[in-house]
Structure formats: C-alpha cells, structure tokens
Amino acid sequence: MQEFPSSDTPRSLEQWEQLRDLAVGRMQRPGESVESRLRWARVALAAVEAKSLSGDHRRAVAEGVAIRAYLIKEFGEDHADPIRNLDALCSDVLNELELPLETAETLAGEWRTLPREMILRLRMIKNVLTPLLLLQELLGGDAPATRSIRAWLELVPKLP
C-alpha cells in the first residue's frame, strides 16, 4: 500500500480515493467491532469531503450518501449521530439536488433529447438518490424531508 504524506502536505485526488477505498472496505468488515467500523466510516467520509474540495463535487456527494445510507441500513438509525441520522441525510440530499422535483420529472421524460450537461445533472441526481432506495422501509416518517425524498425516489427509474 502507498504511504500517505504527512498531514501538512496536500494530498492528491488519487490519494484521497485510495484512503476512501481502504476506509469503506474496513467499514464493511463484519468481523470488526461496530465502534471500529463506525470510526472507519468517519475516515471514509472525511476522505470523501477532501475529494469534494479537490475534485468532482457531484461524485463525492453520491459517495457520501452511499456511505451514510449503508451505515443506517447496517447499524440502524441514530438521531444523535449526524452520519446515521436519516432525517439529516434526507435534508442533506435535498440540499444537493440541483433541480425542483417538478422540473426533474419533466426533464426525465425527455432526457434523451437534452444537452449533455443537463443529462449529467439528471444522472447526478440519480446517483445521489439510488443509495436511499435501500432505506425505503425506514422512510415512512412524516418529516418534510422524508416525504420529499419518497417522492424523489419514485423518479429514480425514469432518470438516465
């Protein structure tokens, strides 16, 4: 494995990606303690955040949502833990979606005729929402963000 530079040396996007890969792998190890897996998840999320600042923000958002959705599915919801708080995750996802739902619904029906940039925006929305499909049974609450996410999840199969 490649050695990472000291904390005062900027890391490259590739190094953040390697750290994220390592941390996600450790986070998913069933033989590890829950505490250890949650620590690795926090490392993975920190690496994703760093990637976001030095690279593709859209991809980093989707990766962060996938990690948090996995944690909620695997370890349950915890309102006291920001990375396992389902309402917070739903709110964060809604803040990242670049279009109103009604606009996305209209565009989803005609996405093949859209300019490349708009198709990529719709694809990013799909990539961000898809991990939440694993949590549908937990999305029965009445919080506004949860209700909105349920509506958005119905759109996922129609997106490019």
N, C-alpha and C positions, 0 to 999 in steps of 0.2 A: 504494500500500500504506500502511496505517496505521502511524504511528510508535509504537513502544513506549515507555512511560515509563522513567525512569531505574531502575536496579536497586534503589534504596531505596523505590520506590513500588510498592505491591501491585498485581498485575495481576488483571484480571477473568478470569473463566472464558472469556469470548469471546476475549480476547487470547491466552490460553494455547492455545485451539483454533486460532486463526489461526497462531500460531507452529508448532504441531504440523503443521498442513496444509502450511505452507511447507517445513518440515524433511523431512516424508515425501516431498513432491514432489522435493526436491533429492536425497534419499537414493535415489530410484528412477531418477534420470537416468543412463542408460547411458553418456553421453559424459563424465561426471565420473570422476575417478580413484577407485579403491577407497578410498583414505585419506580423500578428501573425502566420499564417500558415507557412510563409517562415522562421520565427525565429525557429519554431518547427522543420522544415526540417533541418535547420543547426544543431540543437541539435541532431537530428537523425543521421545525417552524422558524427558528432563528436563521437557519441557512436559507430557507425559502424567502424570508424577509430580506436578507442580504442580496439574494439573487434578484429580487424585485427592484432593489435600488441600483443594481449594476447591469440589468438586462431586461428581459421581456416581462413586464409587469403582469400582463394578461395570463401568461403561463404560470407565473408564481402564485397568482391568486387562486387559480384552479388547483394547484398543488397543495396550497394551504387548506383549502376547503376539503380536499380529499383526505388529508391527514386528520383534520378535526372530525370529519364525518366518521372515519374509521374509529377514532377514539370513542366517540359517543356510541357507536354500534358495539364495539368490543367491550367497553368498560362501563357503559351506561352514562346517562346524563348527570351532570353535577353543576347546579346553578352557581356554586361558589367558585368553580374553576372556569375561568374565561375560555379555555380551549375545549371544554366539554359542556359548555352551556349552549343548548340547542337554540334558544331564543336569540342569544347573541350571534350565533353562527348564521341564523336566518337573516338577522338585521345586517350583518356584515356582507352577506351575499347580495342582498337587495341594494346595498350601497355601491356595489361593484358593477351591477348590471347597467349597461350604458344606454338603455332604451326603456321607455314605458312599456308595460305589458301589451297594451293595445297596439302599439306600433310594431312590436316584435311579432305579434300574432299576424298582423297584416303582411309584414315582410316575409314571414316563414312560408306563407302560401305562395310566394313568388320568388323565392330566394335564388332560383336558377337564372333569373333574368337580372339580378342585381350586380352592381360593380363589385369587384374583388374585395375591396376594403369593407363593404357592408356585409358580404358573406363571411369575412373573417370576424367581424363583430358578432354576428349571429352564432358563429362557431364557438367563440369565446364564451358566450352566454351558455351554450350547451355544455361546454367543458366545465364551467363553474357549477352548473346545476346538477349534472349527472351524478356526482357522489352523493347528493342528497336523496336520490332515489332509494338508497339503502336504508334511509331513515323514515320512509313513508309511514310506517306503523307508529312512529313517535310524533308525527306531525299532526296529531288530532286536536291539539290545543286551540284555544280561541284568541291567542295573541295576534295582533295585526300582522306582524312579520310572518308568523306561521301560516296564517290564512293566505297571505300573498304568495308565499313560497309554494303552497299547494297549487295555486292557480298557475304559477310559472312551470311547475313540474308537468302539468298536463301538456305544455307546449314542447317539451323536450323531444318527443318522437318526430315532430314536424320540422325541427331545426336541422340545418346542414351539418 
